[in-house]
Amino acid sequence: MTEAQDLHDISLLLRCESPLIVLETREEQRALGLLRQAIRNQPKALYSWSVVSGLTRQDLSLQAMDTSDTTEPRRVLEHIRSSKTPGIYVLFDFHPYFDEPALIRLVKEIVLSHERVPRTLVFVSHAFDVPAELKRLAAKIEMRLPSSEEVRTLIIEEAQRYSQTHNQKVRSDKAVLDKLTRLLTGLSQNDVRRLVRNIIYDDGAITESELPEINRAKFDLLDMQGAVSFEYETAKFAEVGGLRIFKRWLTERSSFFSGAAPAGLEAPKGVLLVGVQGGGKSLAAKATAGLLGLPLLRIDIGALYNKYHGETERNLREALKLAEAVAPAVLWFDEIEKGMASDDNDGGTSRRVLGHLLTWLAEKKVGVFVVATANAIDDLPPELIRKGRFDEIFFVDLPETSIRSDIFAIHLRKREIPAEAFDLTALADASAGFSGAEIEQAVVSALYRAHADGQPLQQSMLLDAIQGTQPLSVVMAEQISTLREWAQRRTVFAD
């Protein structure tokens, strides 16, 4: 259990007399409680500090000492340095003050004098970058989030608490509880309890209809910024024309994420979708999450990059760490070649980013299903597309005649226009060489024409829109021919 593991790690560091400990967590009181348990049999005083409350005694085992006037960061460090009594000092949210060299030096002097006076500094914060001067002196622990078993226990505890105070049982069923457990995995104990209370105290029930709102609240709490975004609307595969082979392949693996797969079956790693622009790769990525019943995280490759040395790699690490925290989930790298192409002019950043991603793909054990989409295969590094990185590489080609007919029907019905009123076969024949995106734009263009003429949409308007479009297959015929030739020997065709 994660609680026992965190207690073990903290106790070990204190027994080893580590002078400087960093605890990364958003649960301050839980951290303080674990520290109390860890020193239960040790003759040391325990203090906590914040810029509001100053230094406060947290145990009653030893004689009190004067801690007045210690709200200022420099004052509290000077107070600790002058103390001759062994103790553990827990400082909350101290990280903003480490831009002052004098404070870094004070911390260093306290740590270096630990052999003479065993005072242990414990910095607790949601995120803490240890200054370079202190890195070799510090031991860092990232406190674990509750496991799925612990999340389920928290849900049951909150339901029992409601039952005791309201004298009625919480209405739900096992299937909903299983889904709620998966949704809340990746959050802290406090956040899990708060979200569960929100849905239980509303109507005394946990129902399927409340899960989407829980999902949205979860990702709001995770505070995703920058390179990672949560896609709230995931398409259904009914909205994706063609891709029959890819759909069948994916359906066969959906049992792993639904919990119906036999024990011992390896988790699917993910897929690489390459193909013609506008062919439906992005829509397929969204639909993958919908079919698997998982949340979809999208990584913006461009937002990963930062001009400062090491920041790009850090952004990637944090994005992957977030994906693992919310697993099971689908992680979508859109146009992955833009961030992984080798470039001798970027100081080796792209190579380091690629190396870190490849290592993560090889070692990840959590249920993160990766969907990477790419247009320019010439820019894809060989290391990324060799066997073993992804379960399969699919090629998404321009749609055939029957699929183009389906795509016309999908986009007409999407706009509440009866597809049966049109000759879909004639439209499909007229749009040879069109991508799915180009078919959609033809429908949109014809609708604007109908609105301008004050008439309902007609077959002739759609045909005119098709004839007025020069598809990508004509404009970039040579590149598409090269792409197909490359795919013929290296990929599985999605249709």
Secondary structure, 3 states (H helix, E strand, C coil): CHHHHHHHHHHHHHHCCCCEEEEECCCHHHHHHHHHHHCCCCCCEEEEEECCCEEEECCCCCCCCCCCCCCCHHHHHHHHHHCCCCEEEEEECCHHHHHCHHHHHHHHHHHHCCCCCCEEEEEEECCCCCCCCCHHHCEEEECCCCCHHHHHHHHHHHHHHHHHHHCCCCECCHHHHHHHHHHHCCCCHHHHHHHHHHHHHHHCECCHHHHHHHHHHHHHHHCCCCCEEEECCCCCHHHCCCCHHHHHHHHHHHHHHHCCCCCCCCCCCEEEEEECCCCCHHHHHHHHHHHHCCCEEEECHHHHCCCCCCHHHHHHHHHHHHHHHCCCEEEEECCCHHHHCCCCCCCCHHHHHHHHHHHHHHHCCCCEEEEEEECCHHHCCHHHHCCCCCCEEEEECCCCHHHHHHHHHHHHHHCCCCHHHCCHHHHHHHCCCCCHHHHHHHHHHHHHHHHHHCCCCCHHHHHHHHHCCCCHHHHCHHHHHHHHHHHHHHCEECC
